[in-house]
Amino acid sequence: MLSRLRELLSWCLVLLLAGLGFWWAGRSREPRSEPGRTEITWYMIITPLRGLYEEQVAAFERAHPGIKVRICWVPGGEFNVKLKTLAAAHQLPDLFFTGDVWLSYLLPFTRDLTPYVQRDAAEIGLEDYFPAIRRAMQLEGRYYILPEYLNLSLLYYNRRMLAAAGQPEPTADWTWADLVRAGQALTQPGRGGRPDTWGCARVEGWWGEWLIYVRQAGGQVFTPDGRRCLLDAPAAVAGLRFYLEKSSRYRISAPAGFEPLNGFVNQRVAMVLGGHTNYWLNYNQMPALDWDVQLLPAGPAGRSGGELAIAGYSISRTSRHPEETWQLVKYLTRPEAIAAVVRHGHLSVRRSVADAVLQAPGPRANPRNLAAAYRQFEFGEPIPHHANYIELMFQVVQPEVDRMLLGELTPEEAGRRAAAAVNAFLATFDPRAG
């Protein structure tokens, strides 16, 4: 009995010391403002543009001598977990990098920027943002993000590989059938009976490609109120089937698990459907890679459905310096700052910057068909604004989609199992769901 009591007291002492350690760590991270200056903290993902941001901050501080900015650089894979941890510890930074992909579950920590946006609409050039971008900046009619750049699903293709196969380059009126036809012509045999090059990549392990097909077939992930998953609906199943049959029937994509590593960069695949504009900088560092973009091919229900996702800046709900932080947000998203980011290989969220780039004379880095990328804005859609979307997709839905690609489930079974599991989860929060 005495030994048990000693053990219990030892654990209490450990917990007490740990608590004191956390308390002291919290105190040591308090920003120390210089006399006459307000210090604001900016939580940012480590990026190749780090030097650009540091230059922007230095210029901002010169223009606003009463404000000091402390940037906290965090690896991308740790960013959201650390941000949530800081929120739980009541130590959120004033400013943090975010996007509409994460907005729904970061909403409890995010300040409503609507009063600032409405007050300074003319100063920030609110009408200069593309309409699709302005919609992405909002959730239920309220503004929470000022964007810096975006990702947009597009059709990427290798111009050299198409020419070598005697295939014309994709046009704006392509459909799924055209994708299959060209993909089959571009798939080239190799040793052992397996193709050495494939007509089209297949993005596995996340929703980046299969969600396009689900939407273009007329399906959706959720009902409009978010209370029920619809991946078991016939249209959604049709989209999943096309995703599967790219390899199993049409043989334009590698079987599950055999996708060539960095296939587009290494010119082992001729086309990519979906992709990410963040890769443009890497693509243009490969002199032998002659690539371009086109609108997404249309599915049975039309061309809409590819992702349009913004990334930018939000102010924490608990910031003690929201006005000073808002000044920094405006500075980081002004047209000159957006133009600097675009020069490093991004699409512009602002119409004025896009127009200037499109009208600029002389050669520029790929994509040559930049106009198609901006036209794709009208067909882009955000991912569902659902607080549990990311976790549900990765932990519940994606395993069923992966089993479908491996041949363990039919598209009907995968859609039915995914929808049933999601609806069971939703019912734990809302008895009306499911």
N, C-alpha and C positions, 0 to 999 in steps of 0.2 A: 504494500500500500504506500509506504514511504517512497519507494523508488518511482512509483507511478506519479506521485505528487511532485517529486523532483523533476521528472520528465516534463510534466505539464508546465511547471514554472519555467523550465528552460525554453520551452516553445513560446511561452508568453514573452520572455525576454527577447527572443529572436524577433518576434513580430513587432515588439515595441521599438527595437533598434532599427528594424527595416522601415517602420513608419517614420521615425525621426530622420532616417536617411532620405526618404522620399520628400519629407517636408523641407529638409535643408537643400536638396537638389532643386526643388521648386523655387526656393528663395534665391539660389545662386543663378537661376536662369532669368530672373527679373531684369528687363532692360534697364541699363543705367544711362539715363538721359544726361547729356552735357548741359551745363547751365545755359538757359535761353534757347535750348533746342528740344524738340519732341522727337523721340525715337520710335519708329514703327518697324515691326518685324514682317518680313516677307518670306514665306515658306515656298520653295521652288524646287522643281525636279532638275537634277543634273542633266544638262543638255549640251550639244555641240555649240549652241548659241550663248553659252555662259559669258564669254567675253563681250558680246553685244549687250547683254543685260547689265553687266557691270558698268559698261560705258554709259548706258542709259541712266543708271542710278546716279553716277557721278554728275552727269549733266543735270539731272533733276535736282540734286542737292545744291548745285550752283545756282539754279533758278529759284530754289526755295531754301534759303540759308537757315530757316528756322526748323527744318525737318532733317532728321538723320534716318537713313534706311539701313537696316541690318538684314542681309539675305542669309537664309538658312538653306543650304543646298542638300538635297536628299536624293538617293538613288530611286529611280522610277519604280522599281519593284517593291520598295518599302514605303512609298509615299502615302498611300491611303491608309494603311495600317497605322503608321506613325501619326497621321493627322487625326484619326479617330482616338488614338491613345492620348494625344494632347487635349482633345475635346473632353475626354473622360476625366482628365486631370485638371480641367479648367485652366489650361495654359495655351489656348489657341493663339496662333499668330494673328496680327492685324489683317494681313493679306495672304491669300493662298491661291496657288494655281489649281484650276479645276476645269470641268467641262460639263456639258449637259448630260453626258453619259453617267456621271456620278451625282448629278444634282439631287435626284430624288432622295437618295439616302444620306446626303450631306445636308439636306435642308434644315434639320434642327440646329445646325451650327452656322448657317449662312444668313447674312443680313439681307433683308429686303432692300434692294437698291432703287426701287421704283421712285421714291421721293427725290433722290439725287438725279436719276435719269430724266425725270420730268422737269425738274428745276433747270438742269443744264443741257436740255435736249439740243438747243442750237449750238452750244459750245462744243459738245462731243460729236455733233454731226449725226444725230440719230438716224435721219433719213438717208444718210450715206451708206448705212449698212444694207446689204441686200435683204429683201423681204423675208427670204427663207432664214437668213441669219437672225433677223429681229425676232422671228418666231422661236428660234432655238434659244435665244437669250432669256426667254420667259418660261414660267411655269404657272399655269392657271391665271395668266394675265399679269403676273408680277415679274419684274426684272430682278435677276439674281447674279448674272454674269455679264461682264463686258469682254467680248471675245478678241482674241489676237490672231488665231488662225483656225483652220478647220480640216477635217478629213471628209472626203467625198468618195463614194464608191464609183469606180470607172472601169472601163475595159482597157487594159494595158496590152500592148502587142509589140513584138519584135519585128521591125521593118525588114531587116536583113533576112530573117528566117522565112517571112512570108514571100519575099521576092525570090528566094532560092527555091521555094516550093511552087512557084508560079501562081501564087494566090494574090488577089487584089487586097488592098488594105481595107479594114472594116469601115463601113459607112454608117451614117446616123440612122439608117432605117433597118439595121440588122435586127433579127429575131433569134430566139434560141436555135431555130433550125439552121440559120446561117452560122452560128457559133459551132454547131456540131459539124456541119459540112466542112468548114475551114479547119477545124480541129482534127478531123480525120485525115485531111490532106497533109497536115503538118506533122502528124505522128509518124516517126520514122523508125523502122525496125533496127534492132541492135543484135548483139550476141545473145545466144541462149533463148531466142524467141521473144524476149521482152524488148519493147521499144527503147531505143537509146535517147530519143527526144520525144516529148509529148506535146500535143497540140495545145492543151490548156492545163494550167495548174488546178489543183483543188485545195482550197484553204481548209485545213482540218483543225479540230480542237477548239473552235469557237464559232460564234454565230455569223462571222463576217461575210461568209458567202451563202450559206444555206438560207439565212433570213431573207436575202434578196429574192431567191427563187420562191420561197413561201409567199412573199408579198406579191411578186409578179404573177403568181398563179391565182391571186385573188384571196389569199389567206392572211391571217393575222395571228399574233401570239396570244393576245388577250382581247376580251371584250372591251369596249370603250371605257367602262367603269373600272377595269382592272380586276374584277372579281372572279373571272373564269378564264382558264387557258383554253385556246381554240386550236391547238396543234393537232387535234384529232379530226378536225373538219376536212371534208374532201379536198378543198382547194389547198389547204396547208400540206396535206399528204401528197398532193400532186407536185408541190414544190420540193418536198423532201425526196420524192422519187427521182426527179430530174437530177438532183444533187448526187444521188446514188448512181444513177445510170450513166453519168459521165464516164464512169469506169466500167461498170458491169455490162452495159449494153452498147454504148457508143464508142467506148475505148479511146476516148480523147484525153483522159486523165489517168494517172497511175493508180493502181489498187491501193486500198487503205494501208498506210504504213510504208509505202514505197515511193512517196513523193520525193523527187530529187531535192537535195539540200540546196537552198538558195537557187532554186531551179531557174528563175527568170534572170537573175544576175549572171548565173553561169551558163545561160543560154541552153538549158536542158528542157525548158518549156517555152512555147512561143507566145502564149497569152495568159493573162491573169484576169479574173473577173472579181472585182471588189478592190483589193489592194489597199494601199495607204499612202497618202500624199507625203507622209514623213519620210518615205523611202526615196523621194525624188533626188535628194542631195546625194545619197549613196549611188543611185543609178547613174547620175551624171559624173561620178568619179570613175566610171568604168568606160574608157575610151572606145572599146569594141562594142559596147551595148548601144545599139541604135533603136530607141524605143519611142513610142508615142501613145496617145490615149484617144478614146472615142466614147460616145454615149454608151451606156449599158444596153445590150441587146434586149428587146422587148419580149416579155413572156405572154402567156395566154390572156392575162388581164391587163397588159400594158407595160410601159417602160418604168413606171414609178416603183420605188421600193428599195433602192439602194440607200445606204446610210449617208446621212449628212449630219456630222457631229462637230460641234464647236469646242474650242479650248481657249481658256482665258483666265479672268481673274474675278475672285469673289472676296468680299470683306467678311470677317467673322462677326457673328452676332454679338460677341462679347468684347469686341475691340473698344478700347478706351479712347481711341483717336480716329474715329470714323471719317471725320472731315479731312484730316491730313492724309489718311489712307486713300480716300476718294481722289485727292489731288494726284497721288501717284498712279492710281488706276487710269485716270484720264490721260496722264502723260505717256503711259506705256501703250495706250491704244489710240493715240492720235494718228492721223494719216501718215506722218513722216515715220513714226515707229513701225506701223504696219508695213510700209513700203520697205523698210530695212529687213524685216522678217521675210517678206516675199522674195527679196533678192537672194535669200539663202535657200530657195526652193519650196515655196508654199503658195497656195492659192490665197487670194485676198478676201477678207470678210467685208471690205469696203468697196463700193462701186467705183469711187474716184480713183483708187489705187489700181483696181483691175483695168479700168479704161486706159490709164496711163501706160500700163504694161502691154496691153494689147495693141496700142497705137505706137509703141516704141519702134523706131526703125532699126534695121540691122539684125544680125544673127543673135540668137539667144539660145540658152540651153534647152534641151528637151523638157517637156513635150512641145513639139511644134504646133500641134492642134490644140493650143491652150483655150481657144474659143469654145471647143466642145466641152471642156471641163466646166467652164462657167455656164454653159447651156444646161449641163446636167443638174445645176442647182434646182431647176424647176421640177425635176423628177426625184430629188432626194427627200428622204424622210428620216426623222430622228428615231432612235431606238425607243421602245415603249418607256414612257415616264412612269416607272413603277419602282417603289422603294426597294423591293427585293429582286429586281430584274437580274442584276449581275450574278448574285449568288444562285438564284434559281436556274439561270441558263447554264452556268458552269457546273453546278453540283447536282442538278436534277435532270435537266433536259439534255445537256451535251453527252453524258454517258449513254443515253438511249440512241442518240444520233450516231455516236461512235460504234455502238453495237450493230446498228443498221449497216454502216459502211463495211464492217467486218463480215457481213452476211449472216449474223445471228438473229436479226429481226427484219421483217419486211417494213417498208415505209408505213403501212397501216398500223403495224404493231408498235413501231417506234413512236408514232404520233399519239397512239392511244395510251401507251404506258407513260409517256412524258406528260400528257395532259392530265391523266389521272393522278400522278404524283404531285404535280403542281397544284391541282385543285384541292387535293387533300391537305397540302401545306396551307393554302389560302384559307381553307375552312377553319383552321385553328385560330385565325384572327377574326374571321367574320363568318358566322354560321350561314349567312346567305350566299357565300361563295361556294364554288364547286358545282 
